[in-house]
Amino acid sequence: MRKHIRNKEKTFSGLTVMVRGDDLNGAMRVLKKRMQTEGIFNEIRERTSFKSRGEKKRLQRAAGRRRWLKKIDKLKEQGLWPND
């Protein structure tokens, strides 16, 4: 059995941006910034082309190495890691 919903307003899921006055450029800037923080651009970039298993592993290893080196640099700045 289907339930009939009457006079229910549509709710939009996702990102919404209010345009104030005629400032469309400002609204676009805000939308792009929100999309950047949500990671939508990165997801679109990842989905545009096929990546093999080996390529995914290689990219994950490189990302992990970058995170590790960043962590070491932070510890060196705090003086908690021995300098070379």
N, CA, C and O of each residue as an XYZ file, in Angstrom:
336
protein
N       0.840     -1.172      0.000
C       0.000      0.000      0.000
C       0.890      1.240      0.000
O       1.910      1.312      0.684
N       0.464      2.188     -0.780
C       1.213      3.428     -0.853
C       0.555      4.470      0.023
O      -0.669      4.562      0.112
N       1.392      5.242      0.658
C       0.877      6.346      1.448
C       0.893      7.596      0.585
O       1.901      7.896     -0.055
N      -0.181      8.306      0.561
C      -0.254      9.533     -0.219
C       0.066     10.709      0.702
O      -0.545     10.892      1.755
N       1.027     11.480      0.272
C       1.420     12.646      1.046
C       0.869     13.877      0.322
O       1.149     14.109     -0.854
N       0.098     14.636      1.045
C      -0.535     15.800      0.438
C       0.033     17.084      1.026
O       0.302     17.184      2.223
N       0.201     18.044      0.158
C       0.624     19.388      0.550
C       1.921     19.383      1.366
O       2.108     20.212      2.256
N       2.774     18.479      1.064
C       4.047     18.447      1.773
C       5.082     19.165      0.909
O       5.228     18.885     -0.280
N       5.790     20.094      1.537
C       6.793     20.842      0.797
C       7.961     19.931      0.468
O       8.294     19.017      1.222
N       8.576     20.203     -0.680
C       9.737     19.426     -1.070
C      10.925     19.874     -0.243
O      11.178     21.069     -0.086
N      11.644     18.907      0.280
C      12.856     19.234      1.008
C      14.030     18.881      0.116
O      14.092     17.784     -0.441
N      14.952     19.805     -0.016
C      16.108     19.598     -0.857
C      17.268     19.091     -0.016
O      17.590     19.653      1.031
N      17.873     18.048     -0.480
C      19.046     17.542      0.226
C      20.289     18.059     -0.490
O      20.260     18.329     -1.690
N      21.359     18.190      0.247
C      22.583     18.664     -0.360
C      22.874     20.103      0.024
O      22.344     20.622      1.006
N      23.722     20.732     -0.766
C      24.151     22.093     -0.478
C      23.170     23.101     -1.065
O      22.748     22.980     -2.215
N      22.824     24.074     -0.275
C      21.990     25.167     -0.767
C      22.654     26.478     -0.409
O      23.269     26.611      0.649
N      22.525     27.441     -1.300
C      23.107     28.756     -1.096
C      22.040     29.790     -1.416
O      21.366     29.708     -2.443
N      21.896     30.758     -0.530
C      20.925     31.819     -0.751
C      21.585     32.945     -1.547
O      22.697     33.367     -1.230
N      20.896     33.426     -2.575
C      21.381     34.551     -3.363
C      20.738     35.806     -2.809
O      19.514     35.945     -2.810
N      21.573     36.718     -2.338
C      21.066     37.961     -1.764
C      21.090     39.052     -2.824
O      22.138     39.349     -3.398
N      19.963     39.629     -3.070
C      19.886     40.662     -4.096
C      20.173     40.050     -5.457
O      19.607     39.018     -5.816
N      21.040     40.682     -6.198
C      21.442     40.158     -7.499
C      22.894     39.701     -7.488
O      23.533     39.651     -8.539
N      23.412     39.372     -6.336
C      24.818     39.012     -6.196
C      25.016     37.534     -6.492
O      25.219     36.730     -5.582
N      24.956     37.183     -7.768
C      25.120     35.792     -8.179
C      26.575     35.348     -8.049
O      26.838     34.196     -7.706
N      27.517     36.241     -8.316
C      28.940     35.886     -8.208
C      29.312     35.548     -6.765
O      30.072     34.611     -6.523
N      28.784     36.299     -5.818
C      29.046     36.008     -4.409
C      28.477     34.664     -4.003
O      29.107     33.915     -3.256
N      27.271     34.356     -4.500
C      26.645     33.072     -4.189
C      27.450     31.920     -4.788
O      27.588     30.865     -4.168
N      27.978     32.123     -5.991
C      28.798     31.086     -6.619
C      30.087     30.855     -5.838
O      30.540     29.719     -5.702
N      30.682     31.945     -5.322
C      31.895     31.817     -4.517
C      31.624     31.005     -3.270
O      32.406     30.127     -2.906
N      30.495     31.303     -2.606
C      30.130     30.584     -1.383
C      29.867     29.113     -1.690
O      30.282     28.233     -0.936
N      29.174     28.848     -2.805
C      28.870     27.464     -3.191
C      30.150     26.682     -3.472
O      30.299     25.548     -3.018
N      31.068     27.283     -4.216
C      32.326     26.603     -4.527
C      33.122     26.325     -3.261
O      33.738     25.267     -3.129
N      33.110     27.265     -2.338
C      33.839     27.076     -1.079
C      33.238     25.914     -0.282
O      33.966     25.090      0.272
N      31.912     25.857     -0.230
C      31.254     24.757      0.487
C      31.529     23.417     -0.174
O      31.748     22.416      0.509
N      31.517     23.395     -1.516
C      31.800     22.161     -2.237
C      33.241     21.720     -1.992
O      33.521     20.526     -1.889
N      34.148     22.684     -1.899
C      35.547     22.367     -1.629
C      35.704     21.738     -0.245
O      36.420     20.749     -0.086
N      35.030     22.316      0.757
C      35.159     21.788      2.116
C      34.486     20.423      2.253
O      34.922     19.605      3.063
N      33.446     20.167      1.486
C      32.760     18.875      1.551
C      33.505     17.790      0.792
O      33.247     16.603      0.995
N      34.434     18.187     -0.088
C      35.203     17.213     -0.849
C      34.521     16.746     -2.115
O      34.856     15.687     -2.646
N      33.575     17.517     -2.603
C      32.846     17.113     -3.806
C      33.746     17.161     -5.030
O      33.675     16.274     -5.880
N      34.593     18.182     -5.137
C      35.492     18.289     -6.280
C      36.451     17.109     -6.339
O      36.715     16.577     -7.418
N      36.974     16.695     -5.189
C      37.884     15.542     -5.159
C      37.167     14.273     -5.587
O      37.734     13.449     -6.304
N      35.923     14.112     -5.152
C      35.166     12.922     -5.512
C      34.892     12.883     -7.018
O      34.983     11.827     -7.644
N      34.559     14.030     -7.589
C      34.320     14.098     -9.033
C      35.598     13.754     -9.782
O      35.563     13.016    -10.767
N      36.727     14.286     -9.320
C      38.010     14.009     -9.966
C      38.342     12.526     -9.905
O      38.876     11.970    -10.865
N      38.028     11.877     -8.780
C      38.314     10.446     -8.633
C      37.420      9.598     -9.522
O      37.850      8.555    -10.013
N      36.196     10.025     -9.735
C      35.250      9.211    -10.497
C      35.354      9.398    -12.011
O      34.729      8.650    -12.763
N      36.126     10.374    -12.468
C      36.178     10.634    -13.904
C      36.929      9.552    -14.667
O      36.623      9.308    -15.834
N      37.897      8.899    -14.044
C      38.660      7.884    -14.764
C      38.810      6.632    -13.905
O      38.687      6.669    -12.681
N      39.079      5.527    -14.590
C      39.238      4.241    -13.913
C      40.632      4.138    -13.319
O      41.614      4.532    -13.949
N      40.717      3.606    -12.105
C      42.005      3.362    -11.466
C      42.100      1.881    -11.125
O      41.179      1.309    -10.542
N      43.219      1.266    -11.492
C      43.418     -0.148    -11.197
C      43.720     -0.317     -9.710
O      43.970      0.659     -9.004
N      43.695     -1.554     -9.248
C      43.988     -1.834     -7.847
C      45.392     -1.399     -7.475
O      45.614     -0.816     -6.414
N      46.338     -1.688     -8.356
C      47.730     -1.330     -8.093
C      47.914      0.176     -7.987
O      48.665      0.660     -7.140
N      47.225      0.911     -8.851
C      47.326      2.373     -8.815
C      46.716      2.921     -7.525
O      47.259      3.847     -6.923
N      45.588      2.349     -7.103
C      44.963      2.780     -5.851
C      45.888      2.527     -4.665
O      46.034      3.381     -3.791
N      46.518      1.335     -4.640
C      47.444      1.014     -3.553
C      48.622      1.975     -3.540
O      49.031      2.453     -2.482
N      49.171      2.258     -4.728
C      50.317      3.153     -4.826
C      49.957      4.554     -4.335
O      50.738      5.187     -3.625
N      48.775      5.034     -4.713
C      48.334      6.351     -4.265
C      48.100      6.379     -2.754
O      48.425      7.365     -2.093
N      47.535      5.298     -2.210
C      47.308      5.236     -0.767
C      48.624      5.214     -0.007
O      48.753      5.861      1.032
N      49.617      4.462     -0.527
C      50.923      4.443      0.119
C      51.581      5.814      0.098
O      52.179      6.237      1.087
N      51.468      6.502     -1.025
C      52.058      7.839     -1.140
C      51.377      8.810     -0.186
O      52.039      9.646      0.430
N      50.048      8.703     -0.060
C      49.315      9.573      0.858
C      49.712      9.286      2.300
O      49.869     10.211      3.097
N      49.874      8.018      2.635
C      50.299      7.649      3.984
C      51.690      8.169      4.292
O      51.952      8.635      5.401
N      52.578      8.092      3.320
C      53.927      8.619      3.516
C      53.900     10.121      3.749
O      54.608     10.632      4.617
N      53.080     10.829      2.972
C      52.959     12.282      3.165
C      52.436     12.605      4.560
O      52.917     13.532      5.211
N      51.437     11.825      5.022
C      50.904     12.051      6.372
C      51.983     11.799      7.423
O      52.110     12.559      8.382
N      52.765     10.720      7.237
C      53.806     10.372      8.193
C      54.878     11.459      8.252
O      55.289     11.868      9.337
N      55.327     11.924      7.092
C      56.348     12.963      7.058
C      55.833     14.273      7.664
O      56.579     14.995      8.326
N      54.561     14.566      7.431
C      53.951     15.766      8.022
C      53.930     15.651      9.545
O      54.185     16.623     10.256
N      53.620     14.441     10.037
C      53.586     14.213     11.481
C      54.978     14.356     12.086
O      55.138     14.943     13.156
N      55.983     13.819     11.398
C      57.365     13.933     11.886
C      57.800     15.395     11.932
O      58.421     15.828     12.903
N      57.476     16.163     10.881
C      57.838     17.580     10.862
C      57.200     18.326     12.024
O      57.830     19.185     12.643
N      55.949     17.993     12.317
C      55.248     18.650     13.424
C      55.919     18.303     14.758
O      56.088     19.173     15.612
N      56.301     17.027     14.937
C      56.970     16.613     16.173
C      58.355     17.250     16.303
O      58.787     17.587     17.406
N      59.051     17.414     15.167
C      60.362     18.070     15.200
C      60.229     19.535     15.628
O      61.062     20.050     16.375
N      59.183     20.193     15.152
C      58.957     21.590     15.549
C      58.692     21.707     17.044
O      59.098     22.680     17.679
N      58.008     20.712     17.604
C      57.694     20.718     19.028
C      58.874     20.231     19.865
O      58.846     20.337     21.091
N      59.899     19.703     19.223
C      61.059     19.211     19.933
C      60.881     17.820     20.508
O      61.643     17.414     21.385
N      59.900     17.090     20.035
C      59.625     15.750     20.544
C      60.240     14.661     19.670
O      60.156     13.481     20.013
N      60.856     15.032     18.550
C      61.471     14.066     17.637
C      62.947     14.446     17.489
O      63.265     15.619     17.291
N      63.829     13.485     17.581
C      65.266     13.840     17.466
C      65.601     14.316     16.051
O      65.210     13.693     15.064
N      66.324     15.420     15.975
C      66.736     15.955     14.668
C      67.930     15.175     14.136
O      68.708     14.596     14.895
N      68.053     15.176     12.832
C      69.154     14.455     12.192
C      70.472     15.150     12.381
O      71.498     14.669     11.901
